[in-house]
Amino acid sequence: QVQLVESGGGLVQPGGSLRLSCTASGFNFERSTMNWYRQAPGKERELVAAIGIVGTSTYYADSVKGRFTISRDNAKNTVYLQMNSLKPEDTAVYYCNGQSRYDYWGQGTQVTVSS
């Protein structure tokens, strides 16, 4: 069974940091592009960051460039999103996505940035 299990979300003050993790199973992680999306209440889902197979490029939304870093560890079937200098507008449910023959989605993890 395909599973993408996320962890690391929570409540943090503005300017703080969080690291999200997503561990995948049931599909070929090593040959898949991995993405982080987020969706805030009343807003459309947006692509935050993406990382290709080892040796390919990364992508970041303009709103998070310089603050977020995506990485992957293929030996652990895990993709990470390091989030620094967090802002209230980063508050959203963050979803892990694996792109291969099909698109696979995690359950989402809540990130709340508030003082």
C-alpha positions, 0 to 999 in steps of 0.5 A: 500500500502506498503511504506518505507519512508526514511529521514535524508540523506544529505551532511556532512564533514568527521568525521561528523554524520548523522542519517537515519530514515525509517518509514514503513507501509502496512506490519507487521513491528514488525515481520520483519527483517530490513536492511540498504543497500547502493550502490555507483556509479559503485559498487554492493549494499552491506548490511550495517546493519541488525536488527532482531525482538526485542530480536534478534541480529544485524549485521554490515559490517566490514567497518562500525563496531564501527561507525554505529548503527542500532536500531528500534522503533516498536511503531513507525514502524521506523528503524534508522541508526546512522552514526558516524565518516563518511568517504568519502567512505561511500558516497552512496545511502542508502536503507531501506529494510524490510524482511518478506514474501516479500522484501520491499524497500525504495526509497533510500536517498543520503549520501555524505561525502565530505570536 
